[in-house]
Amino acid sequence: MTKPDSKETKFTPDEALERLTQIPFAPEHAEADDSLRKSELMQAVLNIAGLDHVSESDQVRRTVKNAIGSLPGPEE
C-alpha cells in the first residue's frame, strides 16, 4: 500500500525490461554433447509458453503456412 504523500511511478513494459540485469548468454561455452540439458531447456521454454507437443506442432504449421502460403506436402 502506498503512502498518501508518496507518488506512484508508472512505466511501460519496455522500461521494466530495461531495469532488469542482463544475463550473459554464451552458448559457445556449452558442452557439445549436452543433449539432456538442451532437452530440459526446451521443455522449460515450452512450459513457460504453455505449449504441449500438439499446440507446438499446430503453431509450426500455422507459421509455415503464413510464411509460404501453404503447407508443403510429404514429397517436398
N, C-alpha and C positions, 0 to 999 in steps of 0.2 A: 504494500500500500504506500502510495506516495504522500509526502507531507504536503499540507496545503500551500506552503510558501515555496516549495520546490517546483521547478519547471520540468515537464516531461520533454524529452527529445525524441523526435521521430526520424527514422532513417529508412532508406529503401533497402530491398534485398541485396542489391549490388554493393551498397555501402556496408551492409552487415558482413558480406563475404570479404570485403577489403579489410575488415577488422580482424579476420582470422589469421593466425600464424600459418604461413605456408609450410607444408610438409614436403621435404625433398623427395623426388621420385627418381630413382636411379636403377632402371631395370637391367643395365649392363652389369650390375654387381650381383644379380641373382644367379644362382647356380643353374647351369644348363639343364640338368636333369632334376628339376624341382617340380615334377608334374603334380604331386599331391598338393603342394602349396598353391599352384596355379588353379587347380580344380577347386580348392577351398575358397580362393579369392573370387572365382567366377560364381560359385554358389552364393557367396555373401552378396555380390553385386545383384544377382537375380532376386535374392530375398529382399534386399533393400528396395528394388524396383517393383516388388510384388509380382514377379513373373514365375510361372512354372514352365515346364517344357512345352506344353500346349500353347500357352499365351506367347511364349518366346518365339515359337515357330510361326504363329499367326502374325506376329509383329514383323518378322523377317519377310514373310510372303507379302505383306502389305507394303513394306519398304521397297522391295524389288519391283512390285507392280507399279508403285508410284514413280520409281526411278526410270524404268524402261518401258512402261506402258502395259506390260503383260508378264505373266509368269512363263519362264522357259519350260518347254516340255522335257520329258526324260531323255530324249535323244540329243538335246542341246547341251 
